[in-house]
Amino acid sequence: MEDSSLTHLDAQGQAQMVDVSAKVATVREAIAISRVTMQPETAAAIAAGNLPKGDVLGTARLAGIMAAKQTSNLVPLCHPLPLHKINVGISPVETGYEVKATVKTKAETGVEMEAMTAAAIAALTLYDMAKGLEKSMVIESIKLLQKTGGKSGEFRRED
């Protein structure tokens, strides 16, 4: 069961950045995934590197890494964090591609949002790079798979 208190709201119900200054810095890691579904021909063209915009998968991986580093600029109440590891992998699946982003830090708060941002932006970049072949691609299932570290402990998605 998750804690139902809304820590990003003050006593008056207004948005606030949570004060994490009293927390101990611990090693924290989060893994998130997203999927991009597409026609088999589009997936094959991406795998073969036959797109006019260049290396789709390499560009999408780099975009995911860059996005993780910018999360606090994109999500209003996220803390800027020193990120010690960012890995974005993109693998073919039956319906297209799956993006898996792993982010690690040693800090007072977790990196779930950084991992999910990396997975989302890598998927968006993959779409952008391949939209000339297929505009009907679908980005779906951006979700946290697991997280470790911190006061709330471990989380692992069961589905």
N, C-alpha and C positions, 0 to 999 in steps of 0.2 A: 504494500500500500504506500502510495506517495504522500508526502507532507502536503496538506492542502492550504497552508498559509501562503499568502501572496507577498513574497518578500520584496517585490519591485514596486509596491505601493506603500506610501507613507500613511500616517494616521488619518489624513484627510482624503485618502483615496487617489492621490496624485502620483504619477510615475516618478520613481527615484532609482538611482544606481545604488545597489546594495553595498554597504560598507563591509569590506572583507579584510580590513586592516588588522583585526584581532585574530584572524585565522592563521594557522600554521601552513607554510608552504609545503606541499607534498607532491610527489610524482603523480601525475594524472594523465590518463590516456583515454581517447574516445575513437570509436570506429563507426563510420556512417556509410550508407550506400544509397545509390540512386540507380535508376534504369532508364535507358532510352530504347524504346521499341521502334522498329522500322521494318521495311520490306527486306527480304533476303538479299535482293540485288544491291540495295544501299549498303548493307552490312558487308557484303563481299567487296564492294568498291572501296570502302573504308579500309578493310583488311589488306587489300592489294595496294593501297596508297594511290589509287587512281582518281584523285580529286584535284580540281584546279587550284584550290586554296592551299594545297600542300599537306603536311603531316597532321592529319586530323587528331589522331590519338596523342601524339606528342604535345601538340598545342593545347589540347584539352587537359592533359595532365599538368602542364605548366600553369594553365589558368586556375586549376583547382588549388595548386600550391600558393599562387599569388593571392587568391581569394581568402584562404585561411588566414593569411597574414593581415588581411584588411577587414576581418569580421567586425571588430569594434567600430570601424568607420561605417559599416553597413547596417548593423543591428544596434539601435539606439542605446540600450542599457547594458551592452556587453562591455566587460573590462578589457582594456588592451593587455595582452599577455605575451610574455617571452616564450615563443614557440621553439622547442628543442628538436622536434622531429615532425615532418610532414611528409607523408607518402600517399600518392594518389595512383592507384592502379586501375586500368580499364581493361576488362576482359570480355570476349565475345560470349554471349549466351544465345539460347535458341531463338529468342525474339529480337535480338539486337545486341546491346552492350550494357554491362553493369560497371558502375564506377564505385570503387571502394576507397574511402579516404581514412587514413589513420593520422591522428594528431596527438602529440605528447608534449608535456610541459612539466615544470616543477614550479608551482604557483599556489596562490591562496584560493583559487577557484578553477573550475573545470573547463575542458576544451570541447564539450559537446557541440556548441554552436559553431566552432571553427571547423570541426569535422563535417558537420552537415552543410555548412557554407561551401566547403571545398567540393563535396559531392555534387551539390546543386550547380555550382558555377562550371565545374568540369562537364556536367551534362549539358548545360546551356551552350557551352563552347562547342561541344561535339555537334549539337543541333545546328549552330551557326555555321560551322565549317561544312556541313553536309546538306544544308537546306536547298542548295542548288539542284541536288538530285531528288530530294523528297521533302516536301513541306509538311507531310502528314505524320512525321515522326512524333512520338509522344514521350515526354519526360514524366516519369512517375516514380512513386515509392521512395521518396527521399525520407530516410529513417535512420535513427540511431540504432546500431546493432549492439554495441556494448560500451561501457565506460568503467574505468577503474580509478581508485584513489579518492581522496576527500572524505568528508564527514558522512556523506550518504552511502559510501561504500560502493560495491559493485552492482552493475546492472547488465543483464544479458537478455536480449530479446529472444523469446521462445518460438516465435513463428517463423 
